[in-house]
């Protein structure tokens, strides 16, 4: 395998000029499984339009991968992992990379499904920008600081990237999420709004909006925003799970004793969340473990402790290595009335 990687890398380097390697296009990506968990050490092939492999890499511990110095305008990112369905994502660049023009950068998120389920490809439209090298360098520094947990340094670097390129979508989006991490929600909203103005078709922006609104306790609005994200990227069932979580939170804020209308609204929100969660679970081939956690929350809030315990047990069967497994087993005992 190592020999093959070296051979492919050498073949790729001989087909590209030095200038193209410095100024060429870049593909950045992240690989997750159907439960939303990062997939490490999976082989990622880069192929031309006719299926020839021109490069290969392996995802890091966070599921990230990158190909740089690309000179052609069309590629396929292909993953054929042993336990998952094969996935192929087409990547298109608009401009031709040359010594006088910096290349474009594309990002792609890939969701792997276990064999036996239908393959899933993201329906998120690709988005490319001609980014000045100085802005790209600042973004890379900000990303590095963020991964190291150095939020102030990350924010400063990302703001520097935006100074170099005010319409830099990736920088605005990364800055917004760094603000969310540090609970600077008003600043996050401003950055997300700018990112949305630049690229209104990226579902991740709406997902981050939903996270901010949830933290602010605006659960119904958050559910609607997550719904827009799901509309933009219907291939990702995790967005539906987030929407349903917001609906459950909204339902729990309603006091059914105040009026018949309030009781009906509460029931409606719970029912909608339940139906959408079950639909998402079926669509995932019954592998989306996070659905069980949300159904457990839902039934617990409704007072159906037995069904809540049942779904926690089903979750642990799908995710036995969850770090919270011991706490979840204790919760199951309490729900079943088995605690001392």
C-alpha positions in Angstrom: 0.0 0.0 0.0 2.8 2.4 0.9 4.6 1.7 -2.4 1.4 2.4 -4.3 0.9 5.7 -2.5 4.5 6.8 -3.3 4.1 5.6 -6.9 0.9 7.6 -7.4 2.3 10.7 -5.8 5.3 10.6 -8.1 3.1 10.1 -11.1 1.0 13.0 -10.1 4.0 15.3 -9.5 5.4 14.6 -12.9 2.2 15.5 -14.6 2.0 18.9 -13.0 4.3 21.9 -13.5 6.1 23.4 -10.5 3.9 26.5 -10.9 0.7 24.5 -10.9 1.8 22.7 -7.7 2.3 26.0 -6.0 -0.8 27.7 -7.5 -3.0 24.8 -8.3 -6.5 23.9 -7.0 -7.1 22.3 -3.6 -9.7 19.9 -2.4 -10.4 19.6 1.3 -12.7 17.1 2.8 -14.1 15.3 5.9 -15.3 11.8 6.1 -18.0 10.7 8.6 -20.1 7.6 9.1 -23.9 7.6 9.1 -23.9 8.3 12.8 -22.0 11.5 12.3 -18.7 10.2 13.7 -15.4 11.1 12.0 -13.9 8.2 10.2 -10.1 8.0 10.6 -7.5 6.2 8.4 -9.8 5.5 5.5 -8.1 5.6 2.0 -9.3 8.3 -0.3 -8.5 8.1 -4.0 -8.5 11.1 -6.4 -9.5 10.2 -9.9 -9.8 11.9 -13.2 -13.1 12.0 -15.2 -12.2 8.7 -16.9 -11.6 6.9 -13.7 -7.8 6.9 -13.5 -6.4 7.4 -10.0 -3.9 10.3 -9.9 -3.4 10.6 -6.2 -4.3 8.9 -2.9 -4.3 9.9 0.8 -5.6 8.7 4.1 -7.9 10.6 6.5 -6.4 11.8 9.7 -7.8 11.1 13.2 -10.5 13.7 12.7 -11.6 12.3 9.3 -9.9 15.1 7.3 -8.1 14.8 4.0 -6.6 17.2 1.4 -5.3 17.2 -2.1 -3.4 20.2 -3.3 -1.6 21.4 -6.4 -4.3 20.2 -8.8 -4.2 21.4 -12.4 -7.3 19.9 -14.0 -10.8 21.2 -13.7 -12.7 18.0 -13.0 -12.0 15.2 -10.4 -13.7 12.5 -8.5 -13.1 11.8 -4.8 -13.6 8.1 -4.3 -13.7 6.0 -1.2 -14.0 2.2 -1.2 -13.7 1.1 2.4 -14.1 -2.5 3.4 -17.2 -2.1 5.7 -18.9 0.7 3.8 -20.6 1.3 0.5 -18.4 2.9 -2.1 -18.8 6.7 -2.5 -17.9 9.0 -5.4 -18.1 12.8 -5.2 -17.5 14.9 -8.3 -15.5 18.1 -7.9 -15.5 20.8 -10.5 -13.3 23.9 -10.7 -14.3 26.9 -12.9 -10.9 28.4 -13.8 -7.7 26.8 -15.0 -4.8 27.0 -12.6 -1.7 28.7 -14.0 1.4 30.5 -12.7 -0.4 33.9 -12.8 -3.6 32.9 -11.1 -4.1 31.2 -7.7 -6.2 28.0 -7.8 -9.6 27.5 -6.3 -10.4 25.6 -3.2 -13.3 23.2 -2.8 -14.6 21.5 0.3 -16.6 18.3 0.5 -18.1 16.3 3.3 -18.6 12.6 2.7 -21.0 10.3 4.7 -20.3 6.6 4.6 -23.0 4.1 5.1 -22.5 0.4 6.2 -22.7 -2.1 3.4 -26.3 -3.3 2.7 -27.6 0.3 2.8 -28.0 2.7 -0.1 -25.0 4.9 -0.7 -25.3 8.5 0.4 -23.7 11.4 -1.4 -24.0 15.0 -0.2 -26.5 17.1 -2.2 -24.7 20.3 -1.2 -23.8 22.3 -4.3 -20.0 22.9 -4.7 -18.8 26.4 -4.2 -15.5 27.8 -5.4 -13.8 31.1 -4.9 -10.5 32.6 -6.2 -8.8 33.1 -2.8 -5.7 35.3 -2.5 -2.8 33.3 -1.1 -2.4 35.6 1.9 -6.1 35.0 2.8 -5.7 31.2 2.4 -2.6 31.2 4.6 -4.4 33.1 7.4 -7.4 30.6 7.1 -5.0 27.7 7.4 -3.4 29.3 10.5 -6.9 29.9 12.0 -7.8 26.3 11.4 -4.6 25.1 13.1 -5.2 27.3 16.1 -8.8 26.1 16.4 -7.8 22.4 16.4 -5.2 23.2 19.1 -8.0 24.8 21.2 -6.5 28.3 20.9 -9.7 30.2 20.1 -8.4 33.8 20.5 -5.5 33.1 18.1 -7.9 31.3 15.7 -10.3 34.2 15.7 -7.5 36.7 15.1 -6.2 34.7 12.2 -9.6 34.2 10.6 -10.3 37.9 10.9 -7.0 38.5 9.2 -8.1 36.2 6.3 -11.2 38.3 5.9 -9.2 41.5 5.8 -7.3 40.0 2.9 -10.5 38.8 1.2 -13.7 40.3 2.5 -15.9 37.8 0.6 -14.1 34.7 1.9 -16.9 32.3 2.6 -14.8 29.6 4.4 -13.3 32.2 6.7 -16.6 33.8 7.6 -18.1 30.3 8.3 -15.1 29.2 10.3 -15.1 32.4 12.3 -18.8 32.0 13.1 -18.2 28.5 14.5 -15.2 29.7 16.5 -17.5 32.4 18.0 -20.1 29.6 18.8 -17.4 27.6 20.6 -16.6 30.6 22.8 -20.3 31.4 23.3 -20.0 34.8 21.5 -23.4 34.3 19.9 -24.1 37.8 18.6 -20.7 37.8 16.8 -21.5 34.3 15.5 -24.8 35.5 14.1 -23.1 38.4 12.3 -20.5 36.1 10.7 -23.1 33.5 9.7 -25.2 36.2 8.1 -22.2 37.4 6.0 -21.5 33.8 5.1 -25.1 33.3 4.0 -25.0 36.4 1.8 -21.9 35.0 0.0 -23.2 31.5 -0.4 -26.9 31.1 0.4 -27.0 27.4 -0.6 -24.7 25.9 2.0 -26.7 23.9 4.5 -23.9 24.1 7.1 -24.6 27.8 7.6 -28.2 27.1 8.5 -27.1 24.3 10.8 -24.9 26.7 12.7 -27.7 29.2 12.8 -29.9 26.5 14.3 -27.2 25.8 17.0 -27.0 29.4 18.0 -30.8 29.7 18.2 -31.0 26.6 20.3 -28.5 28.0 22.7 -30.6 31.1 22.9 -33.7 29.1 23.8 -35.4 29.9 20.5 -36.3 26.3 19.8 -39.2 26.7 17.3 -37.2 29.1 15.1 -34.2 26.8 15.4 -36.4 23.9 14.2 -37.5 25.9 11.2 -33.9 26.8 10.3 -32.8 23.2 10.6 -35.7 22.4 8.3 -34.2 24.8 5.7 -30.8 23.1 6.1 -32.5 19.7 5.5 -34.2 21.1 2.4 -30.8 22.2 1.0 -29.1 18.9 1.8 -31.7 16.1 2.0 -29.1 13.4 1.9 -27.9 14.1 5.4 -30.2 12.5 8.0 -28.3 14.1 10.9 -29.8 17.5 10.0 -33.3 15.9 10.6 -32.1 14.7 14.0 -31.0 18.2 15.0 -34.4 19.6 13.8 -36.2 17.0 15.9 -34.1 17.8 18.9 -35.2 21.4 18.7 -38.8 20.4 18.3 -38.5 18.3 21.5 -37.0 21.2 23.4 -39.8 23.5 22.1 -42.5 21.0 23.2 -41.0 20.9 26.7 -41.3 24.7 27.1 -45.1 24.5 26.7 -47.3 24.1 29.8 -50.2 22.0 28.6 -52.3 23.0 31.6 -52.6 26.6 30.5 -55.0 25.9 27.7 -56.3 23.4 25.2 -54.4 25.2 22.5 -51.2 24.9 24.4 -51.8 21.2 25.0 -52.5 20.6 21.3 -49.3 22.6 20.3 -47.2 20.5 22.6 -48.7 17.2 21.3 -48.2 18.4 17.7 -44.5 19.2 18.3 -43.8 15.8 19.9 -45.7 14.0 17.2 -43.9 15.8 14.4 -40.5 15.0 16.0 -41.4 11.3 16.5 -42.5 10.9 12.9 -39.4 12.6 11.4 -37.0 10.7 13.7 -38.5 7.3 12.7 -38.4 8.3 9.0 -34.7 9.4 9.3 -33.9 6.1 11.0 -35.5 4.1 8.2 -33.7 6.2 5.6 -30.4 5.4 7.3 -31.0 1.7 7.0 -31.7 1.6 10.8 -28.1 2.5 11.5 -28.5 6.1 12.7 -27.9 5.5 16.4 -28.5 9.2 17.5 -32.2 8.7 16.6 -32.6 6.5 19.6 -31.1 9.1 22.0 -33.7 11.7 20.7 -36.6 9.2 20.9 -35.5 8.4 24.5 -35.6 12.1 25.3 -39.0 12.5 23.6 -40.7 9.6 25.5 -39.1 10.6 28.8 -40.6 14.1 28.4 -44.0 12.6 27.5 -43.8 10.4 30.7 -43.4 7.1 28.8 -40.4 5.9 30.8 -40.5 2.3 29.5 -40.2 3.4 25.9 -37.5 5.8 26.8 -35.5 3.0 28.5 -36.1 0.8 25.4 -34.5 3.3 23.1 -31.5 3.9 25.3 -30.9 0.2 25.2 -31.2 0.2 21.5 -28.8 3.1 21.3 -26.2 1.2 23.3 -26.5 -1.8 21.1 -25.6 0.4 18.1 -23.0 2.4 20.0 -21.6 0.2 22.8 -18.3 2.2 23.0 -20.0 5.5 23.7 -18.0 7.2 26.5 -21.3 7.9 28.3 -22.3 4.3 28.3 -22.1 3.9 32.0 -24.2 6.9 32.7 -26.8 5.8 30.1 -27.1 2.4 31.8 -27.7 4.1 35.1 -30.4 6.2 33.4 -32.0 3.0 32.1 -32.1 1.6 35.6 -33.8 4.8 36.9 -36.3 4.8 34.0 -37.2 1.2 34.7 -37.5 1.9 38.5 -34.5 -0.4 39.2 -32.3 2.2 41.0 -31.8 1.9 44.7 
